[in-house]
Amino acid sequence: MKEIATENFQRVCEAYEILTDENKRIIYDIYGMEGLISGLELGPKLEKIDEIKEELERLRHQREQEKATPNIRSSGSLLANLSWPDLLDGDGFMRGMAMATEVQSQISKRTSLDIGGNLAVNENSGGGAATAILRHHVSQVSSVELMGSIGLQSLVGIQISRQLSVHCNASTGITASLRDGSLNLSNTWTRQLSETTNGNIQLSLGEESSIGIGWRKKEQKVSASGEIKIGTSSFGATANFTRFFSSKSHGRIAGTVGSDALAVEIGGGRKISKFSTIRMLYSIGVQGLIWKFELHRGGQKLVIPILLSNHLNPVFATGAFIVPVSLYFTLKNFVFKPYYLRREKQKAFENIEKTKNQVQEAVAAAMKAQQLLQNVANRKKAKQEELGGLVVVQALYGSQKAIINRHKSEETGDDGVASQIIDVTVPLNFLVTDSGQLKLHEGVKKSGIMGSCDPCPGEPKQLYVKYTYGANRHEVTIGDYDELLIPQESHRI
């Protein structure tokens, strides 16, 4: 026990030394333990606190610049318009194509340049344009943009934007046509209505004057937007709703109605990798029945709409909707899902093998620390039992999947799942106060508690706590960085 106490005392002394030494604390706050171990041995020796702060600030700024590079970002889209009826008539499958690209370059801290172009070909006609936008932030609340376009639409213009208040922004701009000299004036006001919702009003005066009102709402699971636009010779309204079923999949429904459009669009998408997302949409409207396939990869987008029929036949329309949906769920349940489960299981197994020795050492150190806490934890537990206070019956910390499937693993005897969990009942009973409360602060990993460790590095983790308070049983499960405050009536079983 003396050896175990010595090891943990050294940890406490090391933490105390860092917290009480201003120089070491500054380094630790920026670079962590690695900075303390090797950071000060690199570069010139610095004596004064101001010199250390200046050097650390320089290194921090250098890291931020490295993260910001490359300063050039590109985005683009490619659209291939296909038609099944044209193919049957012998006119070819391709109705037209369109492509657009944009390159954004940060010239200085306040100035950026965007250069873009687009090209469209439809049957026997086509056209394109090149655009350049120079954007400069005059201050933290205002910016100015100079725009020029040549090609199908040759324009020059200027736009000024300003933040009027914490929740309100406004912009005004004027563009002039180089062909006929016509002017167009635009004004936009944006207002944040709530934490997740904002609205806007757009006013355009010129050859085609219009006024538009729109709103947008974005939450963790739901995203929605809508707009109504009325012009001198046209009107239109659009709305869309997106539901995120998980971090990888979502469903979408949208509608458009106006003087030259009437359509309803329904579909969904799935994230197939870290940077790639695929989406399939089904549209029915006055233009006919359309399948639309989309591939999003980083800032690039490929869109392939396929016109299935120019006529709205109810039977054909129903079949065109049911067939892809049935095909998707069949492939998902019998092909893609089993494949991803096997791949995730293999990755988890490889990670366990890779960190096996590290985890074993950490668990051994945690068990030694729990031996030190055992006597005090038992006395506190006995006292709380006499008073009818807070007693932690079971506390498990580890892999999120392992916590969820712990009952199945107990029945099947799966050691792989059990090895990703550590019992922290003793440390939590040790942390119970004399008043019968336990609090773990938000933003602090539970592996940092004395007597605990990280049993599955790289995996999302949870803490499961089953406890009694008085004659009632309670249980709660929280995330690795979430706050825990018990007892609470909402945890009562």
C-alpha positions in Angstrom: 0.0 0.0 0.0 2.9 2.3 0.7 4.2 1.8 -2.9 0.7 2.5 -4.3 0.3 5.6 -2.2 3.7 6.9 -3.3 2.8 6.6 -7.0 -0.5 8.5 -6.6 1.1 11.1 -4.3 3.7 11.8 -7.0 0.8 12.4 -9.4 -0.8 14.9 -7.0 2.5 16.6 -6.4 3.2 16.9 -10.2 -0.3 18.5 -10.7 0.2 20.8 -7.8 3.6 21.9 -9.1 2.2 22.7 -12.5 -0.8 24.7 -11.1 1.3 26.7 -8.7 4.1 27.6 -11.2 2.8 30.3 -13.5 5.3 29.5 -16.3 4.5 25.8 -16.3 0.8 26.5 -16.1 0.9 28.7 -19.2 2.8 26.0 -21.1 0.4 23.3 -19.9 -2.7 25.3 -20.9 -1.5 25.6 -24.5 0.5 22.4 -25.1 -0.4 20.0 -22.3 2.2 17.6 -20.8 4.1 17.3 -24.1 5.0 21.0 -23.9 6.3 20.6 -20.3 8.3 17.5 -21.2 9.9 18.8 -24.4 8.7 22.3 -25.3 11.0 24.4 -23.2 14.1 22.4 -24.3 13.6 23.6 -27.9 14.6 27.1 -29.1 16.3 29.9 -27.0 16.3 29.8 -23.2 13.7 32.3 -21.9 14.0 33.7 -18.4 11.2 36.3 -18.0 7.5 35.5 -17.9 6.8 38.2 -20.6 9.3 36.5 -22.9 7.8 33.1 -22.3 4.3 34.5 -23.0 5.5 36.2 -26.2 7.2 33.1 -27.5 4.2 30.9 -26.7 1.9 33.4 -28.4 4.1 33.3 -31.5 4.0 29.5 -31.6 0.2 29.5 -31.0 -0.2 32.0 -33.9 2.0 29.8 -36.1 -0.1 26.8 -35.4 -3.3 28.7 -36.2 -1.8 29.7 -39.5 -0.8 26.1 -40.3 -4.4 25.0 -39.5 -5.8 27.7 -41.8 -3.7 26.6 -44.8 -4.2 26.1 -47.5 -5.6 29.6 -48.0 -7.1 28.6 -51.3 -10.4 26.7 -51.2 -12.3 25.4 -54.2 -15.8 24.3 -54.8 -17.8 23.2 -57.8 -20.8 21.4 -59.2 -21.5 19.3 -62.3 -25.0 18.7 -63.6 -25.9 16.1 -66.2 -29.5 16.4 -67.4 -30.8 13.0 -68.7 -34.1 12.1 -70.3 -35.6 8.6 -70.7 -38.4 9.7 -73.1 -35.9 11.4 -75.4 -33.9 8.2 -75.5 -37.0 6.2 -76.5 -37.7 8.7 -79.3 -34.2 8.4 -80.6 -33.1 11.9 -79.7 -30.3 10.8 -77.3 -30.2 10.4 -73.5 -28.4 13.7 -72.7 -30.6 16.8 -72.6 -28.0 19.2 -71.4 -25.1 19.8 -69.0 -24.1 22.6 -66.6 -21.0 23.1 -64.6 -19.8 25.8 -62.1 -16.6 26.2 -60.2 -15.3 28.7 -57.6 -11.9 29.4 -56.1 -11.6 31.4 -52.8 -8.3 32.9 -51.9 -7.4 34.7 -48.7 -5.2 37.6 -49.9 -4.7 39.1 -46.4 -6.3 38.9 -43.0 -9.2 41.1 -44.0 -9.3 40.7 -47.8 -10.3 37.7 -49.9 -10.8 37.1 -53.6 -13.3 34.8 -55.2 -13.0 33.8 -58.8 -15.7 31.6 -60.4 -17.2 30.5 -63.7 -20.1 28.6 -65.0 -21.0 27.0 -68.3 -24.4 25.6 -69.5 -25.3 23.7 -72.6 -28.9 22.8 -73.4 -29.8 21.1 -76.7 -28.5 23.5 -79.4 -27.8 26.5 -77.2 -25.3 27.3 -74.5 -23.5 30.0 -72.6 -21.2 30.8 -69.8 -19.9 33.5 -67.5 -16.8 34.3 -65.4 -17.2 36.2 -62.1 -14.7 37.8 -59.7 -15.6 39.2 -56.2 -13.1 41.2 -54.1 -14.3 41.2 -50.4 -12.7 43.4 -47.8 -13.7 43.6 -44.1 -13.5 47.3 -43.2 -14.1 46.5 -39.5 -15.5 43.7 -37.3 -19.1 44.8 -38.2 -18.9 45.9 -41.8 -17.5 44.8 -45.1 -17.6 45.8 -48.8 -17.6 43.7 -51.9 -16.7 44.6 -55.5 -18.1 42.3 -58.2 -17.5 41.9 -61.9 -18.9 39.4 -64.3 -18.4 38.9 -68.1 -20.1 36.5 -70.5 -23.7 35.8 -70.7 -24.3 38.5 -68.1 -21.8 41.3 -68.1 -22.1 43.2 -64.8 -20.2 45.3 -62.4 -21.4 46.0 -58.9 -20.7 46.9 -55.3 -22.3 45.7 -52.1 -21.9 47.0 -48.5 -22.8 44.8 -45.5 -23.1 45.8 -41.8 -24.1 44.3 -38.6 -26.6 46.7 -37.1 -27.0 44.9 -33.8 -26.2 41.6 -32.1 -29.2 39.9 -33.9 -29.6 42.0 -37.0 -27.6 42.4 -40.3 -28.2 44.4 -43.4 -26.7 44.7 -46.8 -27.3 46.9 -49.8 -25.9 46.7 -53.3 -26.1 48.1 -56.8 -25.2 46.4 -60.1 -25.0 47.8 -63.6 -25.2 45.9 -66.9 -22.4 46.6 -69.3 -24.7 45.8 -72.3 -27.6 48.1 -71.8 -26.6 50.2 -68.8 -29.6 49.1 -66.7 -29.3 49.3 -62.9 -30.5 47.0 -60.2 -30.7 47.9 -56.5 -30.9 45.2 -53.9 -31.4 45.4 -50.1 -31.4 42.5 -47.6 -32.2 42.5 -43.9 -31.5 39.5 -41.7 -32.8 39.1 -38.2 -32.1 36.3 -35.7 -35.5 35.3 -34.3 -34.2 32.7 -31.8 -31.1 30.6 -31.1 -31.9 28.3 -34.1 -34.1 30.5 -36.3 -33.5 33.6 -38.5 -35.6 35.5 -41.0 -34.8 37.8 -43.9 -36.4 40.3 -46.2 -35.1 40.9 -49.7 -36.1 43.9 -51.9 -34.9 44.3 -55.5 -35.6 47.3 -57.7 -34.7 47.2 -61.4 -35.8 45.7 -64.7 -37.4 42.8 -62.7 -38.4 44.2 -59.3 -39.4 41.8 -56.5 -39.8 41.4 -52.8 -39.1 38.2 -50.9 -39.6 37.0 -47.3 -37.8 33.9 -46.0 -36.9 32.1 -42.8 -34.5 29.3 -41.8 -34.4 27.0 -38.8 -31.6 24.6 -38.0 -31.4 22.3 -35.0 -29.4 19.2 -34.2 -32.1 16.9 -35.6 -34.2 19.2 -37.8 -33.5 21.7 -40.6 -36.2 23.7 -42.4 -36.6 26.8 -44.5 -39.1 28.6 -46.6 -39.4 31.6 -48.9 -42.1 33.6 -50.6 -41.1 35.9 -53.5 -43.4 38.2 -55.5 -42.1 40.0 -58.6 -43.6 42.3 -61.2 -44.2 39.5 -63.6 -43.9 36.3 -61.5 -44.4 34.9 -58.1 -43.2 31.8 -56.3 -42.9 30.0 -52.9 -40.6 27.3 -51.8 -40.2 25.2 -48.6 -38.1 22.3 -47.5 -37.8 20.1 -44.4 -34.9 17.9 -43.5 -34.9 15.3 -40.7 -31.6 13.9 -39.5 -32.2 10.3 -38.3 -28.6 9.9 -37.3 -25.2 11.4 -37.9 -25.0 9.6 -41.2 -28.5 9.6 -42.7 -31.3 12.1 -43.3 -34.6 12.4 -45.1 -35.9 15.5 -47.0 -39.1 16.8 -48.4 -39.5 20.0 -50.4 -42.1 21.8 -52.4 -42.2 24.5 -55.0 -45.2 26.5 -56.3 -45.2 29.5 -58.6 -46.2 31.1 -61.9 -43.9 28.7 -63.8 -43.3 25.8 -61.4 -45.3 23.2 -59.4 -43.4 20.3 -57.9 -43.0 18.1 -54.8 -39.7 16.5 -54.0 -39.0 13.7 -51.5 -35.9 11.7 -50.8 -33.0 11.2 -48.5 -29.3 10.8 -48.2 -26.5 9.0 -46.4 -23.0 9.8 -45.4 -20.8 7.0 -46.9 -17.4 8.4 -45.7 -15.9 11.3 -43.8 -16.1 13.6 -46.7 -18.7 12.0 -49.0 -22.5 12.0 -49.0 -24.9 10.4 -51.5 -28.6 11.5 -52.0 -31.5 10.3 -54.0 -34.6 12.4 -54.6 -37.9 11.8 -56.3 -39.7 14.7 -57.9 -43.3 14.9 -59.3 -44.6 18.1 -60.9 -45.7 19.8 -64.1 -42.3 19.0 -65.6 -43.0 15.3 -65.1 -41.5 12.5 -63.0 -37.8 12.9 -62.2 -35.2 10.9 -60.3 -32.3 12.9 -59.0 -29.0 11.4 -57.9 -26.4 13.6 -56.0 -22.9 12.9 -54.8 -21.3 15.4 -52.5 -17.6 15.1 -51.9 -15.9 17.9 -49.9 -16.8 21.1 -51.8 -17.6 19.3 -55.0 -21.1 18.2 -56.1 -22.3 15.9 -58.9 -26.0 16.1 -59.8 -27.7 13.7 -62.2 -31.5 14.4 -62.8 -33.2 11.7 -64.9 -36.6 12.6 -66.5 -38.7 9.4 -66.4 -41.9 10.6 -68.0 -43.5 13.9 -69.2 -46.9 12.6 -68.2 -48.3 12.2 -64.7 -49.6 8.6 -64.8 -50.6 7.5 -61.3 -49.6 3.9 -61.7 -46.2 4.8 -63.2 -45.6 7.6 -60.6 -46.3 5.1 -57.7 -44.0 2.5 -59.2 -41.3 5.1 -59.8 -41.4 5.9 -56.1 -41.7 2.4 -54.6 -39.0 0.7 -56.7 -36.0 2.8 -55.5 -37.3 2.9 -51.9 -37.6 -0.8 -51.8 -34.2 -1.3 -53.5 -32.6 1.1 -51.0 -33.9 -0.7 -47.9 -33.0 -4.1 -49.4 -29.4 -3.1 -50.1 -29.2 -1.3 -46.7 -30.3 -4.2 -44.6 -28.7 -7.1 -46.5 -25.6 -5.6 -48.1 -24.4 -2.2 -46.7 -25.4 -2.6 -43.0 -23.7 -6.0 -42.5 -20.6 -4.8 -44.3 -20.3 -1.7 -42.1 -20.9 -3.7 -39.0 -18.1 -6.1 -39.9 -15.8 -3.2 -40.8 -16.5 -1.4 -37.5 -16.0 -4.6 -35.5 -12.7 -5.2 -37.3 -11.6 -1.6 -36.6 -12.6 -1.9 -32.9 -10.7 -5.2 -32.6 -7.6 -3.7 -34.2 -7.8 -0.7 -31.9 -8.1 -3.0 -28.8 -5.0 -5.0 -29.9 -3.1 -1.8 -30.6 -3.8 -0.3 -27.2 -3.9 -3.5 -25.2 -0.7 -3.0 -23.3 -1.5 0.7 -22.6 -5.0 -0.1 -21.3 -3.6 -2.9 -19.1 -1.2 -0.6 -17.5 -3.8 2.1 -17.0 -6.3 -0.4 -15.5 -3.6 -1.8 -13.1 -2.8 1.8 -11.9 -6.6 2.5 -11.5 -7.1 -0.7 -9.4 -4.1 0.3 -7.2 -5.7 3.8 -6.7 -9.0 2.1 -5.8 -7.2 0.2 -3.0 -6.3 3.5 -1.4 -9.8 4.8 -1.6 -11.5 1.6 -0.5 -11.5 2.2 3.3 -12.7 5.7 3.1 -15.3 4.8 0.5 -16.6 2.0 2.7 -17.0 4.3 5.7 -18.8 6.9 3.6 -21.1 4.2 2.2 -21.9 2.8 5.6 -22.7 6.3 6.9 -25.0 7.1 4.0 -26.8 3.7 4.5 -27.5 4.6 8.1 -28.8 8.0 7.2 -30.8 6.8 4.2 -28.6 9.0 2.0 -26.8 8.5 -1.3 -25.2 5.1 -2.0 -23.7 4.2 -5.3 -24.6 0.6 -6.0 -22.9 0.2 -9.3 -20.9 2.6 -11.6 -19.5 1.6 -15.0 -17.4 3.7 -17.3 -16.3 2.7 -20.8 -17.3 2.3 -24.4 -20.8 3.6 -25.3 -21.7 0.4 -27.2 -20.3 -1.7 -24.3 -22.4 0.1 -21.8 -25.5 -0.3 -23.9 -24.8 -4.0 -24.5 -23.5 -4.9 -21.1 -26.5 -7.1 -20.2 -26.1 -9.1 -23.4 -22.4 -9.6 -22.8 -23.1 -10.9 -19.3 -25.4 -13.5 -20.7 -23.1 -14.6 -23.5 -19.9 -14.1 -21.6 -18.3 -11.8 -24.2 -15.0 -10.8 -22.7 -14.3 -8.3 -25.5 -17.2 -6.1 -24.4 -16.4 -6.5 -20.7 -12.8 -5.4 -21.3 -14.0 -2.0 -22.6 -15.6 -1.2 -19.2 -14.1 -0.4 -15.9 -16.0 -0.5 -12.5 -15.7 2.9 -10.8 -18.1 2.2 -7.9 -15.5 2.8 -5.3 -14.2 6.1 -6.6 -17.7 7.5 -6.9 -18.6 6.4 -3.3 -15.4 8.1 -2.2 -16.5 11.4 -3.8 -19.9 11.4 -2.1 -20.0 14.4 0.3 -21.2 14.3 3.9 -24.4 16.0 2.8 -25.2 13.0 0.5 -24.4 14.6 -2.9 -22.1 13.7 -5.8 -21.1 16.2 -8.5 -18.8 15.6 -11.5 -18.2 18.8 -13.4 -19.0 19.4 -17.1 -16.2 19.3 -19.7 -14.0 17.0 -17.6 -13.4 13.4 -18.8 -14.4 10.8 -16.3 -11.1 8.9 -16.9 -9.4 11.7 -15.0 -11.1 10.6 -11.7 -8.6 8.9 -9.3 -9.3 5.2 -9.5 -10.6 5.5 -13.1 -8.9 5.3 -16.5 -9.7 5.1 -20.2 -10.5 1.4 -21.0 -11.0 2.0 -24.7 -8.9 4.8 -26.3 -10.5 6.4 -29.4 -14.0 5.2 -28.6 -16.9 7.3 -27.5 -17.5 6.7 -23.8 -20.3 6.9 -21.2 -20.8 6.6 -17.5 -23.6 4.5 -16.1 -24.5 5.0 -12.4 -27.0 3.0 -10.4 -27.6 4.4 -6.9 -30.1 4.4 -4.0 -31.3 7.4 -2.1 -33.6 6.7 0.8 -35.7 3.7 -0.1 -35.7 4.4 -3.8 -33.6 3.1 -6.6 -32.2 5.4 -9.3 -30.1 5.1 -12.4 -28.6 7.5 -15.0 -26.3 7.3 -18.0 -24.3 10.4 -19.1 -21.7 11.2 -21.8 -18.0 11.4 -21.1 -17.9 15.2 -20.8 -21.4 15.7 -19.3 -22.1 17.0 -15.8 -23.3 14.5 -13.2 -25.3 15.8 -10.2 -27.0 13.2 -8.0 -29.4 12.5 -6.4 -32.2 13.7 -8.7 -35.8 12.8 -8.8 -35.7 12.4 -12.6 -33.3 9.4 -12.2 -35.8 7.5 -10.1 -36.8 4.0 -11.4 
